[in-house]
Amino acid sequence: MGPQRKPTFRKTSDEVLFTTLKKRVFARVQELEAQRRPLIIGKAILFPVLYVGAYMLAITLGQSLVVLFGA
């Protein structure tokens, strides 16, 4: 078994098509990011607040069996 050659690819007109497609996808992603930014920021604030709130409730109300076991 001799040394193996690495695959090589010829550059064709597909490279221009790929570059054009890449630019169009990047522009679309930038548009979506601007639309979704408020939602992302809201989640980044809301979820930690809910987590800390649930933790504090568990600590303060952990003595109550109803809260502890949900019975």
N, C-alpha and C positions, 0 to 999 in steps of 0.2 A: 504494500500500500504506500504510494508515493505522497509527497506533500500536496495538500489540498489548496486549491486556489480560492481566494475570497471572491464572492460575487461582485460584479461590477454592473452599474446601471448607466445606460446612455441617457444623456439629457435630451429631451425631445420637447415638442410643443406642449406636452402635458405639464411641464414645469410652469409655463405661463398660466395655464388654467388653474393649477394648484395655488399659485401666488394670488391670483384674482379671488379665488374662493376663500383663501385664508384672510384676505383683507375684508371681504364681505362678512365673514363670520365674526371677525374681531369687532367690526362696527356694530353688528347686531348685539353682541354680548355687552358692549358699552351702553347701548340703549336700554337693555333689560336691567343692567346693574343700576342705572340711574332711577328707573321706575321702582325697583325693589329695595333700594337703600333704606327708606323709612321703615319698611317692614323688618328688615334685618336688624336695624338699630333698636327697634321696639322689642324684638325677641331677645336681643343681647342684654337689654335692661330688665325685661319682664321675668325671664326664667330664673336668673339669680335671685331676684327679689322674692319670687314664689318659693324657691328652694330655702332661702334663709327664713322666710316667714313660716314655712312648714316645720323647719327645724326648731324655731323658737317656740311654736305651739306645742311641739312634741316635748320639749324640755319643760315648759311651764305647766302643761296640762298632763304630763306623764303620770301623775299621781292618781288621776281619775281612771278607773278601770273601763268606763264606758268609752272614753277617748282612746285609751291604750289599745283595747281589743275591738272596738267598734261594735260592741254588743248592745 
